[in-house]
């Protein structure tokens, strides 16, 4: 599941995006990877919560050139 919230920040508008993976997702570690972080394979790990759900929240710039 993906949840988005649009926020007006000092540097301009951003999208606060939360990625949620279910507790049935079995893994030792999960990372968010994309061009917005230069395809770095280990810079943004998901957090494994008490109920087993995996989550990560990132702020992404809008209207990037």
N, C-alpha and C positions, 0 to 999 in steps of 0.2 A: 504494500500500500504506500502511496505517496500523498503527503499533505503539504499544501503550499499556503504561505501567508505573505502578502506583499507589504513591505515596510518602507517608509520614507526615512532614509538615513542622511547624515550630513553630506556624504559623498554622492548622494543620489539614491534612487530607488533600488531596493534589493528584494529578492525573493528568498524567504526563509523556508527551506524545504526539508521535510522530515521523511526519511525513508524507513519503512518498517517491514521487517521480515518475520514470519511466524515462528513460534517455538518449535514447530515440526522441522524447521531447517536445521539439519545436523551439520555442525562444523566446529572446529577449534577456534578459528578466527575468520572474520569476513571483512573485506575492505571495500570502500566506495572508490571507484576508479572512473575517470573521465577526462575529457580534454580541458575542463575547467580547472584541473589541478595538474596539467601537463602529463597525464597518464601515469602518475606516480602510483605504483602498486602497493604502497604500504603507508602512505601519509594520513589516511583517513579510515581508521578502524571503526567498525560498528561496535556498540556497547551491548553486552549480553545482560539483560535485566533479570530481576528476581523470578519473574514468571516465564523466563526462557525466551522472551521476545527480543529480537535484535533491532536496534535503532541507531540512527545517526541523523543529526540536524546540521545543515550547512547553510550559510548565507551566500547567495549567488548574485552577482551584479546583473542588472537588467540593461538591455540595449548596448551590449559590448560590441565594439567594432572589430 
